[in-house]
Each structure stands twice: as structure tokens, then as C-alpha cells.
Amino acid sequence: MSDENKGRAVLGMVAGDAVQAVAPSSLIWPAAGPAPNGEAAEGAREVTAEQVVNALEGVYGVNRGKRRNHTKGFGALGSFVGAPEAAAYSRSALFSGHEIEVVARFSVAGGDPEASDSERSARGLGLEFRLPGGGLHHITMLHTPMFFATIPKTFLDKFLALKPAPATGKPDPEKIKAFLDAHPDNTSQFHFLETNNPPANYANCAFYGIHTFKFVNKDGKVTMVRWRFAPHDGERPLSDTDLKSAPRDFLEQAFLARIQQGPVRWDMLVTIGQPGDPEDDPTVLWPSDRKEVKAGTLTLFSAMPDEKAESYEISFDPLMMADGIEPTNDPVLLFRSPAYSVSYARRSRDL
């Protein structure tokens, strides 16, 4: 792969912009989540939320009124019905069996509002579950089974490496190479994106929660879990031919066309962890033989352009959790809220 193509591939492997409420920009650990200890704490505190967002703006510029990351996207509305199998592991109202209102947003990773829908970058899905009594639960996912960073410093180093050089207007290939050499945690997602064509339609795309979470049942028993959303329409990537000829913008229209034919559905599948499975490293997959439980079904029945969607002013903070679901000590997961808070605050000033 050429250095330029490596740069384009790395450019897409970024995390989402999100927070529901603005928190102090100097905060590393959100009030709702526990502060990590030991190596996790040291790895996360090497950088600040402001540094990461500044680096994002250094790569993509400031697109006023838009998310600093996962800038290109559109919204959708639907519902979720939990399955009784999941209620054995979590007391969350998500798995009550009652229909729960959902606001969703699909997106292309990166801060370029004109990004190509066929680029080899991560695709995102954010979900806000509106629970009885006014409670909220957020889920943020990517279409890659793994993430590209074990600690927040990888975020910062990546965006610094991707900052365009003044002389060329493009990232410096030597800086990109240095980033790849210094961050082997980036390797798995990089390989996935290079060897798997992007989705032809979001309706044909699986989404992964990336991080490990704790399910807590009515008896207080804790189970480590990961989850994915599997599409009823089946997974279908772009063919190599379509990848070369696809227009810059097709994902939104393709999904709108599909949803006009009827609701689009995904099953939430929860993987049950076993002792020894990594809990704080989203770059490492769990063994494929782990028990999997159907936790519910997501149904989307309408979609609309970003600016007209309910999701437009929502951030999808994965630490906004309903009772019965808790975070692990993953430093990347715990860093998301303060980083998204800074991003949200900056774009909110432009709205």
C-alpha cells in the first residue's frame, strides 16, 4: 500500500463526537463513571480532551455547527424491544420486553462533511433509548469489530500525524509511518478496513459496541459482555467494481430507498465473557466460541437528513447508561465523555 493510501486509511479510523450534557473540558473522568486505576489511569491522563479535539480541528478544520468527528451522517427513528434472555443478565429497563422509543444516527468516521461514502473508514451508529420515566441510555457503535486504540494517547498521536503539511496540504507520509510504527494497537482495525469493503447500505451493515461493559442483574450479579447488532437484511459490502464506481454520496439515499419498502431491523446479540477475556482493551477480540444471547431487536421505520433529524443536537455518549449496565475500566471508553463534551460545546456555540 502506498504511503498516501495508508494516510487515507488511517484518516478514517476515528471515534465519534458525542455528549448529551456539556462537562468541564479539563475533566478526564465523567461524574457518572468510575475513575480507572493503575496503568489505565496513566494511559488516559497522558492527554486531555481539549488536545484531542484541537488535533481533530487541525486535520479537518472547523466546520461550523457540525460535529467535530463523524461529521457526515443522517438521522433515523424507531424502537427497541428487549428479549427475556437478556433480563437474566441485566436488570436494565432496556430488556423489559416493552417497546422503547429510539433516536438513531448513522455516520461516516472523520471530520469531513464531504467525505466519500466509499472510503475505507469506519461507519458509525449512535442510539438514544428513551426509557419510561424520562431516563436515557446511549449506545455508540462502529462497523469494525475492534477499535484502533488502547489508550487515548493513540487518538492524539494519530490526529497529529494526519495534520496536513503547509507545503502540500496533505499529511506527511513520514509522520504517518512513524504513527503506524509506534502504535501496534492500530494494526487490527487498519487491517480490517483494508481487507473488508465498506457497506453498500447501512441496512446491510453489522455494528459493534467495541468496548466491554458490565451487565448487573436483579441479584447484583455482574457479567462482562460485549455486543453487536446484526442486520435482518444480511451483511452486504460494496463489490470491488462498485467500490471503484460508487458516487461520493449514496449511503443516505440508499437507506431512504430501503426504508420506504418497510422497517429495517437488527438483532442485538450479547456475547458473554469468560474469566481472562480482555475487559479494558477494545483492540483485542474475544474468542469466537463465547456464548451469545439475543438481547432484543432494533427496528427503524423512518430516516431524514441530518439537520432535520432529532439526532442533530443529540450526542451519543456511551457512558449515559441505564441502571443495570455499567462501564468497565477501559481508558478509551472512559475518555469519550470529556472528549465529546469539548466537541459538543464547540459546535453548540455555532448552532
C-alpha positions in Angstrom: 0.0 0.0 0.0 1.3 3.5 -0.9 2.0 6.0 1.9 -0.8 8.2 0.5 -3.3 5.3 0.7 -2.1 4.4 4.2 -2.8 8.0 5.1 -6.3 7.9 3.7 -7.0 4.6 5.5 -5.7 5.9 8.8 -7.6 9.1 8.4 -10.9 7.3 8.6 -10.2 5.3 11.7 -11.6 7.8 14.2 -14.0 7.8 17.1 -17.3 9.6 17.4 -18.3 13.0 18.6 -20.8 12.9 21.4 -22.1 14.1 24.7 -25.6 14.8 25.9 -24.6 17.4 28.5 -21.6 19.7 28.4 -19.0 18.9 31.1 -15.8 20.8 32.0 -13.2 20.5 29.3 -10.5 19.7 31.7 -12.3 16.7 33.0 -10.9 13.3 32.2 -13.4 11.1 34.1 -17.1 11.9 33.8 -19.0 12.2 37.0 -21.2 9.2 36.1 -18.3 6.8 35.6 -15.5 5.5 37.8 -12.0 6.7 37.6 -9.7 4.0 36.4 -6.7 2.9 38.4 -3.1 1.9 37.7 -1.9 1.6 34.1 -5.4 2.5 32.7 -5.3 5.8 34.5 -1.8 6.7 33.5 -2.5 5.8 29.8 -5.6 8.0 29.7 -4.2 11.0 31.6 -1.4 11.4 29.2 -3.7 13.6 27.1 -6.6 16.0 27.6 -9.9 16.2 25.9 -9.0 19.6 24.5 -5.8 18.4 23.0 -7.7 15.6 21.1 -10.4 18.0 19.8 -7.8 20.6 18.8 -5.9 17.9 16.9 -9.2 16.9 15.1 -9.7 20.5 14.1 -6.1 20.7 12.9 -6.8 17.9 10.4 -10.3 18.7 9.2 -10.7 22.4 10.0 -13.7 23.8 11.9 -17.0 23.1 10.2 -19.2 25.5 12.0 -22.3 24.0 13.6 -21.2 20.4 12.8 -19.8 17.6 14.8 -16.0 17.6 15.0 -16.0 13.9 14.2 -18.4 11.6 12.4 -19.5 14.8 10.8 -21.3 13.3 7.8 -24.4 11.4 8.6 -28.2 11.4 8.9 -30.9 10.5 11.4 -33.5 7.9 11.9 -36.3 7.0 14.3 -37.5 3.7 15.6 -38.0 1.4 18.6 -36.3 -1.4 20.5 -37.9 -4.4 22.2 -35.7 -6.3 24.7 -35.6 -10.1 25.0 -36.2 -12.0 28.2 -32.9 -13.9 27.8 -31.0 -10.6 28.4 -33.1 -9.9 31.5 -31.4 -12.8 33.2 -28.1 -10.9 32.9 -29.2 -7.3 33.3 -32.0 -5.6 35.2 -31.9 -2.7 32.7 -35.3 -1.4 31.5 -33.9 -1.9 28.0 -34.7 -5.6 28.5 -38.2 -5.2 30.0 -39.9 -6.5 26.8 -41.7 -3.2 26.4 -41.3 -1.1 23.2 -38.8 1.7 23.8 -38.5 4.8 21.6 -35.1 5.1 19.8 -33.4 8.0 18.1 -30.6 6.9 15.8 -27.8 8.4 13.7 -25.7 6.8 11.0 -22.3 8.4 10.2 -19.0 8.2 8.3 -16.0 8.5 10.5 -13.9 11.6 10.3 -14.5 15.4 10.3 -15.0 15.9 6.6 -18.7 16.8 5.8 -17.9 15.9 2.2 -16.3 12.5 2.9 -16.8 9.9 0.3 -19.3 7.1 1.2 -17.0 4.6 -0.4 -13.8 5.4 1.6 -12.3 2.8 3.7 -13.2 4.3 7.1 -15.3 3.2 10.0 -19.1 3.7 9.8 -20.9 4.6 13.0 -24.3 4.1 14.6 -25.5 6.1 17.6 -28.6 5.1 19.5 -30.6 7.0 22.2 -33.1 4.8 24.1 -35.8 6.9 25.7 -36.8 4.9 28.7 -40.1 5.1 30.7 -40.0 7.9 33.2 -37.6 10.0 31.1 -34.4 8.1 31.5 -31.9 7.8 28.7 -29.5 5.1 27.6 -26.9 5.6 24.8 -25.1 3.1 22.7 -22.4 4.1 20.2 -21.0 1.6 17.7 -18.8 1.1 14.7 -19.0 -1.3 11.8 -15.5 -2.7 12.7 -15.4 -5.4 15.4 -12.4 -3.8 17.0 -11.1 -0.3 17.8 -7.8 1.3 16.9 -6.6 2.5 20.3 -5.9 1.0 23.7 -5.3 4.4 25.3 -6.4 8.0 24.5 -2.8 9.0 23.6 -3.2 7.0 20.4 -6.0 9.3 19.4 -3.8 12.4 19.9 -0.8 10.9 18.1 -3.0 9.8 15.2 -4.5 13.2 14.5 -1.2 15.0 15.0 0.3 12.7 12.3 -2.6 13.4 10.0 -2.4 17.2 10.2 -1.8 18.5 6.6 1.7 19.9 5.9 1.5 23.6 4.9 3.7 22.9 1.8 1.5 20.2 0.3 -1.9 20.4 2.0 -1.6 16.6 2.7 -0.4 14.6 5.7 3.3 14.0 5.8 3.9 10.3 4.9 6.8 10.1 7.3 4.6 11.2 10.2 2.0 8.6 9.2 4.7 5.9 9.0 6.0 6.9 12.4 2.5 6.7 13.9 1.9 3.2 12.5 5.3 2.0 13.7 4.7 3.5 17.2 1.2 2.2 17.7 0.7 -1.5 17.0 -2.7 -1.2 18.7 -3.9 0.4 15.4 -3.0 -2.7 13.4 -6.1 -4.8 13.8 -8.6 -2.2 12.7 -6.3 -0.9 10.0 -6.2 -4.5 8.6 -10.0 -4.9 8.8 -10.7 -1.7 6.9 -8.1 -2.6 4.2 -9.4 -6.1 3.7 -13.2 -5.5 4.0 -15.0 -3.3 1.6 -17.4 -0.7 3.1 -21.1 -1.4 3.3 -23.4 -0.9 0.3 -26.2 0.2 2.6 -26.5 0.8 6.3 -29.3 -1.7 6.3 -26.8 -4.4 5.3 -24.2 -3.4 8.0 -23.4 -5.0 11.3 -22.4 -2.7 14.1 -20.2 -3.5 17.2 -20.2 -1.9 20.6 -16.3 -2.3 20.6 -15.9 -1.9 24.4 -16.6 -4.4 27.2 -19.5 -3.5 29.6 -20.9 -4.9 32.8 -24.4 -6.3 33.0 -25.8 -6.3 36.5 -28.9 -8.4 37.2 -31.6 -8.1 39.8 -29.5 -10.0 42.3 -26.4 -7.8 41.8 -24.5 -10.4 39.8 -22.1 -8.8 37.3 -21.4 -10.3 33.9 -18.9 -9.0 31.4 -20.4 -8.5 28.0 -19.8 -7.2 24.5 -22.5 -6.7 21.9 -23.2 -6.4 18.2 -26.2 -5.5 16.1 -26.8 -8.0 13.3 -28.9 -6.8 10.3 -32.0 -8.8 9.3 -31.3 -7.8 5.7 -27.9 -9.6 5.9 -24.5 -8.1 5.5 -23.5 -6.9 2.1 -20.4 -4.9 1.3 -19.7 -3.0 -1.9 -18.2 -5.2 -4.6 -14.8 -4.2 -5.9 -16.4 -2.9 -9.0 -18.9 -0.8 -7.1 -16.2 0.4 -4.8 -14.4 2.0 -7.8 -17.5 3.5 -9.4 -19.6 4.5 -6.4 -20.6 8.1 -6.2 -19.4 10.3 -3.3 -22.9 10.3 -1.7 -25.0 7.2 -1.8 -25.5 5.8 1.7 -28.3 8.2 2.8 -30.3 7.8 -0.4 -29.8 4.0 -0.4 -31.1 3.8 3.2 -34.1 6.1 2.5 -35.0 3.9 -0.5 -34.7 0.7 1.6 -36.8 2.1 4.5 -39.6 3.1 2.1 -40.1 -0.6 1.5 -40.6 -1.3 5.2 -38.9 -1.2 8.6 -35.2 -2.1 8.9 -34.2 -4.4 11.7 -31.2 -5.5 13.7 -30.9 -8.1 16.4 -28.9 -7.1 19.5 -26.6 -10.0 20.2 -24.7 -10.0 23.5 -21.5 -12.0 24.0 -21.0 -13.4 27.5 -17.4 -13.0 28.6 -15.3 -15.6 30.5 -12.5 -15.1 33.0 -9.4 -14.0 31.2 -11.2 -12.2 28.3 -9.8 -8.7 28.0 -12.1 -6.1 29.6 -10.2 -2.9 29.0 -8.7 -3.3 25.5 -11.1 -2.7 22.7 -8.5 -3.6 20.1 -8.5 -7.3 21.0 -11.4 -9.6 20.0 -12.8 -12.2 22.3 -12.7 -15.9 21.2 -15.4 -16.8 18.7 -16.7 -19.7 20.8 -18.2 -17.4 23.6 -21.9 -17.8 24.4 -24.1 -15.4 22.6 -27.6 -14.2 23.7 -30.2 -12.4 21.7 -30.9 -9.3 23.8 -33.6 -7.6 21.6 -34.5 -6.2 18.2 -34.0 -2.7 16.9 -36.5 -1.5 14.3 -36.0 1.7 12.4 -39.1 3.0 10.4 -38.1 6.4 9.2 -35.0 8.4 8.2 -34.3 12.0 7.5 -31.4 14.4 6.6 -29.0 15.3 9.5 -30.2 18.9 10.1 -33.9 17.8 10.2 -33.3 14.8 12.5 -33.9 14.6 16.2 -30.4 13.3 16.5 -28.9 16.5 15.2 -28.5 18.1 18.6 -28.0 14.7 20.4 -24.6 13.4 21.3 -24.3 9.7 21.8 -22.3 9.3 25.0 -21.6 5.6 25.8 -21.4 6.4 29.5 -25.0 7.6 29.6 -26.3 4.3 31.0 -29.5 2.9 32.4 -29.4 1.1 35.7 -28.2 -2.5 35.1 -25.4 -1.6 32.7 -22.1 -0.2 33.9 -18.7 0.7 32.3 -15.5 -1.2 32.7 -12.1 0.2 33.4 -11.4 0.7 29.7 -9.4 4.0 29.4 -10.7 4.7 25.9 -14.3 4.2 26.9 -13.9 6.5 30.0 -12.1 9.2 27.9 -15.0 9.5 25.5 -17.3 11.7 27.6 -14.9 14.5 28.3 -13.6 14.5 24.7 -17.1 14.5 23.3 -18.1 17.2 25.7 -15.5 19.6 24.4 -16.5 18.8 20.8 -20.2 19.3 21.6 -19.6 22.6 23.4 -17.7 24.0 20.5 -20.3 23.1 17.9 -23.1 24.2 20.1 -21.7 27.7 20.1 -22.3 27.7 16.3 -25.9 26.4 16.3 
